[in-house]
Structures are given as C-alpha cells and as structure tokens.
C-alpha cells in the first residue's frame, strides 16, 4: 500500500511539474506555407467532399496549425480549416530577400503573430525600416525585424529600390488603349498590382483607360466603363490624349489595424484633420494621386492617403 501511494504521489508531482512548464505560443510553434498551383480550397474537414470555407490563390500565406500526410490543418484570414498538403509550399530554408516598409503614414506598419488583421500585434515599425523576408505571399509576408519574427502586409513592403522620378512612366490623366499581342486576347484588370490578384474584369484591344499612376510594370487605371484597378503596362499603348478621371467609389481600410482614417484639409500629414472616418466607409474619389486622393465624404471635400483605400 505504501509503495502504491508513493507511486501516485510521484505521478502527481510529475503532472504538477509539467503544468508549470511554459507552453509554446502559436507564434513560437507555427509554421507558415504558401499556396501553389492555382486556387486552393479551404475545407471544413480533411476530405474532398467537405464543405468549402473559402478559395485562395497562389501566393496566399497560411499558418499551419497541425501537419498531416495528405491534409494540413491551417489558419488563413481568420478562418481555420483543411488544405491539401501537396498544394502548400512549406520551404522556408531560403530567404525571399529584403524589403522596406512604405506605409506613407508616419505611424508605421504592424508586425503580427498571424497573417491576418485579427492577428495579435507584436509591435510596429516606422516607414523606411528594412525587414528580412522569409516568405513573400500575395497578401501577407513572413518577416524578421530586429530579431523578431512575424507577419506584415505585403502591399506595404517595397521589395525593390525606390523608384526615381524618371522611372515612373505613367502620367496621371493620360489615356492609353488596350494593346494585346493578338486581337483574340484579353487584358485582365486586377484588384492589386500582382499576377496573383483577383481579376475584376477583362478587356479587348482598343478599350480606352485613363492612367491614375503606377510604375514601369503596372499601371493603376480607370477603364472607360468606370472600373478602377491595375493592368500590366506592357499591354497598354499610351496616347497623346488626356482625360479627367470620373468620380468613383473607394472603401477605406487601415492596414495598421486601426478603426479610423484621418480626413485632412490638404494632401499632407501636417495638414489639419477635418475629422476621422471609420474603416469600411465608402468615399467618392474626385482626384487620384500617388500618395493622396482628393475625396468627397458626406458632401465635404478633403484628402485621404491613397494607401488607406481599396476599390
């Protein structure tokens, strides 16, 4: 009896010791992966017949919660489900290089524990800070900064050297026409300046667009039907014609995780703040600039940083 009691006490002692051992947080133990091979379904359970919770394009960064032979349990954009392992690239042995933060807000860019706006904020870094990129995703990238590892929004990371003024080909207000190599081809209008971005529409040769900005690879454009997005510059032929952009609607976002955006009297961070506007508000864009847009908010005209808008 005495021997049995001692064994039980030893077991309790061991359990107590284990309970005092610090648990690894999700951020410490997590492994990330990139979707490859096209759009990939996120399913409710590990089965091809399971309910589809979402579909994610090549380049999407996901967090692996639990690894399996055929299926990985993952978290993506705040949703948890299962993806087929063979369509996830988990190779992190190499580095995707370096990048520079370019939020143009003066506030900085958040480093998060997960690739989602709902991911816990570790800290934030000022524009101009260089980061080491472990994995570059279409929406989120896994990075290390000052010895801290986490996730940052890809759209606010500059992966090349800053463009010089003469490197920027488009001039706001210039008209271009769709110029595909073959008349049977169409040109995609994308939501972001990326081949992985969502296709908003497609156009045949001769369709006119007004250039809002961009660089030598991608032009931000407004099509004659009013839609706004990105087209590859090499498939657009500029003309001598100029045109005023039509007012269009944009939705306010805040990549830093805040719930409001500043609405200013002039296009400057030092300009007077007219008021703050909640994220998700739709505003009318009157004039589009590289860093600032002139907008109408409930009948009042002012300026909001271009980086805080999506359309």
C-alpha positions as CSV (number, residue, x, y, z in Angstrom):
1,X,0.0,0.0,0.0
2,X,2.8,2.3,1.0
3,X,4.6,1.6,-2.3
4,X,1.4,2.3,-4.3
5,X,0.9,5.6,-2.5
6,X,4.4,6.7,-3.3
7,X,3.9,5.9,-7.0
8,X,0.7,8.0,-7.0
9,X,2.5,10.9,-5.3
10,X,5.3,10.7,-7.8
11,X,2.8,10.8,-10.7
12,X,1.1,13.9,-9.2
13,X,4.5,15.6,-8.8
14,X,5.4,14.9,-12.4
15,X,2.0,16.3,-13.6
16,X,2.4,19.4,-11.5
17,X,5.9,19.9,-12.9
18,X,4.5,19.6,-16.5
19,X,1.8,22.1,-15.7
20,X,4.4,24.6,-14.7
21,X,6.3,24.1,-18.0
22,X,5.6,27.1,-20.2
23,X,3.5,26.3,-23.3
24,X,4.8,27.4,-26.7
25,X,2.6,30.1,-28.1
26,X,1.1,29.7,-31.6
27,X,3.6,32.2,-32.9
28,X,6.5,30.3,-31.4
29,X,5.5,26.9,-32.8
30,X,3.7,27.9,-36.0
31,X,4.9,27.1,-39.5
32,X,3.7,29.0,-42.5
33,X,3.3,27.9,-46.1
34,X,2.4,29.4,-49.4
35,X,-0.4,28.2,-51.7
36,X,0.9,26.9,-55.0
37,X,-0.6,25.6,-58.2
38,X,-3.7,27.8,-58.5
39,X,-6.7,28.5,-56.4
40,X,-6.8,26.1,-53.4
41,X,-9.9,25.2,-51.3
42,X,-10.1,25.6,-47.6
43,X,-12.4,22.8,-46.4
44,X,-14.2,22.2,-43.1
45,X,-12.7,18.8,-42.7
46,X,-9.9,16.8,-44.3
47,X,-12.0,15.5,-47.2
48,X,-12.5,16.4,-50.8
49,X,-16.3,16.2,-50.2
50,X,-16.2,18.5,-47.2
51,X,-17.8,22.0,-47.2
52,X,-15.6,24.6,-48.9
53,X,-15.0,27.6,-46.5
54,X,-13.0,29.6,-49.0
55,X,-10.7,29.6,-52.0
56,X,-7.3,31.1,-52.0
57,X,-4.9,31.9,-55.0
58,X,-1.3,31.0,-55.5
59,X,0.9,33.1,-53.2
60,X,-1.5,33.2,-50.3
61,X,0.3,32.8,-46.9
62,X,-1.3,30.4,-44.4
63,X,-0.4,29.3,-41.0
64,X,-0.2,25.5,-40.4
65,X,-1.9,24.6,-37.1
66,X,-1.4,20.9,-37.5
67,X,0.5,18.9,-40.1
68,X,-0.7,15.7,-41.8
69,X,0.4,13.4,-44.6
70,X,-2.4,14.4,-47.1
71,X,-4.0,17.4,-45.3
72,X,-2.8,20.2,-43.2
73,X,-5.0,22.0,-40.7
74,X,-4.4,25.7,-41.4
75,X,-5.5,29.2,-40.4
76,X,-5.9,31.8,-43.2
77,X,-7.5,35.2,-42.9
78,X,-9.0,34.2,-39.5
79,X,-10.6,31.0,-40.8
80,X,-9.5,27.6,-39.7
81,X,-9.9,24.5,-41.9
82,X,-8.0,22.0,-44.0
83,X,-5.9,22.3,-47.2
84,X,-4.3,19.6,-49.3
85,X,-0.6,19.3,-48.3
86,X,0.7,18.8,-51.8
87,X,-0.5,22.3,-52.8
88,X,1.2,24.1,-49.9
89,X,4.9,25.1,-50.1
90,X,6.4,24.9,-46.7
91,X,10.0,25.5,-47.8
92,X,11.5,28.3,-45.6
93,X,15.1,27.4,-45.9
94,X,15.9,30.3,-48.2
95,X,15.1,34.0,-47.8
96,X,12.9,35.9,-50.2
97,X,15.3,38.8,-49.7
98,X,14.8,42.2,-48.0
99,X,12.1,44.8,-48.3
100,X,11.5,48.3,-47.0
101,X,8.4,49.4,-45.2
102,X,6.5,52.1,-47.1
103,X,3.2,53.0,-45.4
104,X,3.5,56.7,-46.0
105,X,1.5,57.4,-42.9
106,X,4.2,58.2,-40.4
107,X,2.6,55.7,-38.0
108,X,4.3,52.6,-39.0
109,X,3.5,49.0,-40.1
110,X,2.4,46.4,-37.6
111,X,4.2,43.1,-37.1
112,X,1.6,40.5,-36.3
113,X,1.6,37.0,-34.9
114,X,-0.6,35.7,-37.7
115,X,-1.1,36.6,-41.3
116,X,-4.4,38.4,-40.7
117,X,-5.7,41.8,-39.5
118,X,-7.1,39.9,-36.5
119,X,-3.6,38.6,-35.7
120,X,-2.1,39.9,-32.4
121,X,0.2,42.9,-32.9
122,X,3.7,42.2,-31.7
123,X,5.0,45.7,-32.4
124,X,5.2,48.2,-35.2
125,X,8.0,49.7,-37.3
126,X,8.4,53.1,-39.0
127,X,8.3,53.6,-42.8
128,X,11.8,53.1,-44.2
129,X,12.7,50.2,-41.8
130,X,14.3,47.3,-43.6
131,X,13.0,43.8,-43.0
132,X,14.2,40.4,-43.9
133,X,11.6,38.4,-45.8
134,X,11.4,34.7,-45.1
135,X,8.3,34.1,-47.3
136,X,6.7,36.5,-49.6
137,X,2.9,36.0,-50.0
138,X,0.4,37.9,-52.2
139,X,-1.3,39.4,-49.2
140,X,1.0,38.7,-46.2
141,X,4.7,38.0,-45.9
142,X,6.6,36.3,-43.1
143,X,9.5,38.6,-42.0
144,X,12.0,39.1,-39.3
145,X,12.8,42.6,-38.0
146,X,15.4,43.3,-35.2
147,X,15.3,39.7,-34.2
148,X,11.5,39.5,-34.0
149,X,9.6,37.2,-36.4
150,X,6.0,37.7,-37.6
151,X,3.8,38.8,-40.5
152,X,3.4,42.1,-42.4
153,X,1.0,43.1,-45.1
154,X,2.9,42.6,-48.5
155,X,1.3,45.7,-50.1
156,X,3.2,47.9,-47.7
157,X,6.6,46.4,-48.4
158,X,8.8,47.7,-51.1
159,X,10.9,44.8,-52.5
160,X,13.0,46.9,-54.8
161,X,14.9,50.1,-54.7
162,X,12.8,53.3,-54.6
163,X,11.8,54.5,-58.0
164,X,13.4,57.6,-59.3
165,X,11.0,60.2,-60.8
166,X,12.1,59.3,-64.4
167,X,11.4,55.6,-63.7
168,X,7.7,56.3,-63.4
169,X,6.3,56.2,-66.9
170,X,2.6,57.0,-66.3
171,X,1.3,60.5,-66.0
172,X,-1.9,60.9,-64.2
173,X,-4.7,61.8,-66.7
174,X,-3.0,60.3,-69.7
175,X,-5.2,58.0,-71.9
176,X,-4.0,54.6,-73.1
177,X,-5.6,51.8,-75.1
178,X,-5.5,48.1,-74.5
179,X,-2.9,46.6,-76.9
180,X,-2.7,42.8,-76.6
181,X,-0.3,41.0,-79.0
182,X,-3.3,39.3,-80.6
183,X,-6.8,40.6,-81.4
184,X,-8.2,37.4,-79.8
185,X,-6.6,38.0,-76.5
186,X,-8.0,40.0,-73.5
187,X,-6.2,42.0,-70.8
188,X,-7.1,41.5,-67.1
189,X,-8.0,44.3,-64.8
190,X,-6.8,43.2,-61.4
191,X,-7.6,44.4,-57.8
192,X,-3.8,44.7,-57.0
193,X,-0.6,45.1,-58.9
194,X,0.1,41.4,-58.9
195,X,-0.5,38.4,-61.2
196,X,-1.9,36.6,-58.2
197,X,-4.5,39.4,-57.5
198,X,-8.2,39.0,-58.1
199,X,-9.4,39.6,-61.7
200,X,-12.1,42.3,-61.7
201,X,-12.8,42.3,-65.5
202,X,-11.1,41.8,-68.8
203,X,-10.9,43.9,-72.0
204,X,-10.1,43.5,-75.7
205,X,-7.9,45.7,-77.8
206,X,-8.9,49.3,-78.3
207,X,-10.6,49.8,-75.0
208,X,-9.5,53.2,-73.5
209,X,-8.3,53.6,-70.0
210,X,-7.2,56.7,-68.0
211,X,-3.9,56.2,-66.2
212,X,-4.1,57.1,-62.5
213,X,-0.5,56.1,-61.5
214,X,1.8,53.1,-61.3
215,X,5.3,52.2,-62.4
216,X,7.0,50.6,-65.4
217,X,5.4,47.2,-64.7
218,X,1.9,48.0,-63.6
219,X,-0.5,51.0,-64.3
220,X,-3.3,51.9,-62.0
221,X,-6.1,52.7,-64.4
222,X,-9.7,53.7,-64.7
223,X,-11.4,52.0,-67.6
224,X,-14.0,53.9,-69.7
225,X,-16.7,51.9,-68.0
226,X,-15.7,53.4,-64.7
227,X,-13.9,50.4,-63.1
228,X,-10.6,51.0,-61.3
229,X,-7.8,48.5,-60.9
230,X,-4.4,47.5,-62.3
231,X,-3.2,46.5,-65.8
232,X,0.2,45.3,-67.0
233,X,1.9,48.4,-68.6
234,X,3.4,46.4,-71.5
235,X,-0.1,45.6,-72.8
236,X,-1.2,49.3,-72.8
237,X,-0.3,51.8,-75.5
238,X,-0.3,55.4,-74.3
239,X,-1.7,58.2,-76.5
240,X,-1.3,62.0,-76.5
241,X,-4.9,62.3,-75.4
242,X,-5.7,63.4,-71.8
243,X,-8.9,62.9,-69.9
244,X,-10.3,63.7,-66.5
245,X,-11.0,60.7,-64.3
246,X,-14.6,60.1,-63.4
247,X,-15.5,60.2,-59.8
248,X,-15.6,56.6,-58.4
249,X,-16.1,54.9,-55.1
250,X,-13.3,53.6,-52.8
251,X,-13.6,51.8,-49.5
252,X,-11.4,52.9,-46.5
253,X,-9.1,50.4,-44.9
254,X,-6.4,50.6,-42.2
255,X,-3.5,48.1,-42.6
256,X,-2.2,49.2,-39.2
257,X,-5.2,47.6,-37.5
258,X,-6.9,50.9,-36.6
259,X,-10.6,51.5,-36.9
260,X,-10.4,55.1,-38.3
261,X,-8.7,57.0,-41.0
262,X,-7.8,60.7,-41.0
263,X,-9.6,63.0,-43.4
264,X,-7.4,66.1,-44.0
265,X,-7.8,69.6,-45.4
266,X,-4.7,69.3,-47.6
267,X,-2.6,66.4,-49.0
268,X,-0.1,66.4,-46.2
269,X,0.5,64.6,-42.9
270,X,0.9,68.0,-41.3
271,X,-2.4,69.3,-42.7
272,X,-5.4,70.0,-40.4
273,X,-7.6,66.9,-39.7
274,X,-11.1,67.7,-40.7
275,X,-12.4,64.6,-38.9
276,X,-11.7,60.9,-38.7
277,X,-13.7,58.4,-40.8
278,X,-14.5,54.8,-39.8
279,X,-12.8,51.9,-41.7
280,X,-15.2,50.4,-44.2
281,X,-16.7,53.8,-45.2
282,X,-17.2,54.3,-48.9
283,X,-16.0,57.7,-50.2
284,X,-16.1,59.3,-53.6
285,X,-12.7,59.8,-55.2
286,X,-12.5,63.1,-57.1
287,X,-8.8,63.2,-58.0
288,X,-6.3,60.4,-57.7
289,X,-2.7,60.9,-56.7
290,X,0.2,58.6,-55.9
291,X,0.1,59.3,-52.2
292,X,-3.1,61.3,-51.7
293,X,-6.6,61.3,-53.2
294,X,-9.0,64.2,-53.1
295,X,-12.3,62.8,-51.9
296,X,-15.8,63.7,-51.0
297,X,-17.0,62.4,-47.6
298,X,-20.7,63.2,-46.9
299,X,-20.6,66.3,-49.1
300,X,-17.2,67.6,-47.7
301,X,-14.1,67.7,-49.9
302,X,-10.7,66.9,-48.5
303,X,-7.8,64.4,-48.7
304,X,-7.1,60.8,-47.6
305,X,-3.9,58.9,-48.1
306,X,-4.1,56.6,-51.1
307,X,-2.7,53.7,-49.0
308,X,-5.8,53.7,-46.9
309,X,-8.1,52.9,-49.9
310,X,-9.2,49.9,-51.8
311,X,-11.7,49.6,-54.7
